[in-house]
Amino acid sequence: MDMRRMRRFYEVRWARRDEWAPAMEMVWRTFLKYEGEEYSEEGVHHFFEFISGDELHEAFLQGEYLLMVALDGERIIGAGTVRDRNHLSLLFVDEAYHRRGVGSSILRKLCAYLEKESGERYMSLEASPYAVSFYQKQGFRAVRPEISFGGIRVTPMEKVF
């Protein structure tokens, strides 16, 4: 049997403080593999600065930047973050776990948290060109055409709960 097709069990939960660095390392590897070539050098640099800067890590430690992770045992295989109450900031899944429902699971849990625990009515995000179709399948719709800033291309999207 093809090992890539076997369904693996994984856990999705809020990240612990010590999981920040391994989560951002997975995000960076995945970004470079799937999006890095689509972005200018400036865009790649901006993204790296965003995920590696002290400001974001400090916001996470203070509970202002929510991080949910998916784990296969101890290995972080997916990560999703929320900022500004209801804006999905990052959603990345390790390459070996693509198309296994990991990203969908993280997104469902984040949406459920926002709706039921925080009383939010919608989630917004800015999808990379690679991810637009994934988000459409999850019930998000584009609210504006693709935009570029700092070498990064995104499509603003939202999902009403």
Backbone hydrogen bonds, N-H to C=O, Kabsch-Sander energy under -0.5 kcal/mol:
donor,donor_aa,acceptor,acceptor_aa,energy
5,R,2,D,-1.1
6,M,2,D,-0.7
11,E,71,L,-2.5
13,R,69,V,-2.5
15,A,67,L,-2.9
19,E,16,R,-1.9
20,W,17,R,-1.1
23,A,19,E,-1.9
24,M,20,W,-2.6
25,E,21,A,-2.2
26,M,22,P,-1.9
27,V,23,A,-2.3
28,W,24,M,-2.5
29,R,25,E,-2.3
30,T,26,M,-2.4
31,F,27,V,-2.8
32,L,28,W,-2.5
33,K,29,R,-1.9
34,Y,30,T,-2.5
35,E,31,F,-2.9
36,G,31,F,-2.4
38,E,35,E,-1.4
39,Y,35,E,-0.8
39,Y,36,G,-0.7
40,S,151,G,-1.0
44,V,40,S,-2.4
45,H,41,E,-2.3
46,H,42,E,-2.7
47,F,43,G,-2.4
48,F,44,V,-2.4
49,E,45,H,-2.6
50,F,46,H,-2.3
51,I,47,F,-2.3
52,S,48,F,-1.9
53,G,49,E,-1.3
57,H,53,G,-1.4
58,E,54,D,-2.9
59,A,55,E,-2.1
60,F,56,L,-2.1
61,L,57,H,-2.4
62,Q,58,E,-1.8
63,G,60,F,-1.6
64,E,59,A,-2.8
65,Y,59,A,-1.1
66,L,82,V,-1.8
68,M,80,G,-3.1
69,V,13,R,-3.2
70,A,78,G,-2.3
71,L,11,E,-3.0
72,D,75,R,-2.5
73,G,71,L,-0.7
74,E,72,D,-0.5
75,R,72,D,-1.7
77,I,70,A,-2.9
77,I,75,R,-0.6
78,G,70,A,-1.3
79,A,92,F,-2.6
80,G,68,M,-2.6
81,T,90,L,-2.4
82,V,66,L,-1.9
83,R,87,H,-2.5
86,N,84,D,-2.2
87,H,83,R,-2.4
88,L,86,N,-0.6
88,L,124,S,-3.0
89,S,81,T,-2.3
89,S,87,H,-0.6
90,L,81,T,-0.8
92,F,79,A,-2.5
94,D,77,I,-2.9
97,Y,94,D,-2.4
98,H,95,E,-1.4
100,R,97,Y,-0.9
102,V,97,Y,-0.5
105,S,101,G,-2.3
106,I,102,V,-2.3
107,L,103,G,-2.6
108,R,104,S,-2.7
109,K,105,S,-2.2
110,L,106,I,-2.5
111,C,107,L,-2.7
112,A,108,R,-2.7
113,Y,109,K,-2.3
114,L,110,L,-2.6
115,E,111,C,-2.6
116,K,112,A,-2.8
117,E,112,A,-0.6
117,E,113,Y,-2.0
118,S,113,Y,-1.6
120,E,114,L,-2.9
123,M,159,K,-2.2
124,S,86,N,-2.2
125,L,157,M,-2.2
126,E,88,L,-0.6
127,A,125,L,-0.5
127,A,155,T,-2.5
131,A,128,S,-1.1
132,V,128,S,-1.0
132,V,129,P,-0.5
135,Y,131,A,-2.3
136,Q,132,V,-2.3
137,K,133,S,-2.0
138,Q,134,F,-1.0
139,G,136,Q,-1.6
140,F,135,Y,-2.4
141,R,158,E,-2.5
143,V,156,P,-2.6
144,R,156,P,-1.1
147,I,154,V,-3.2
149,F,152,I,-2.1
152,I,149,F,-2.0
154,V,147,I,-2.7
155,T,127,A,-2.3
157,M,125,L,-2.9
158,E,141,R,-2.0
159,K,123,M,-2.3
161,F,121,R,-3.1
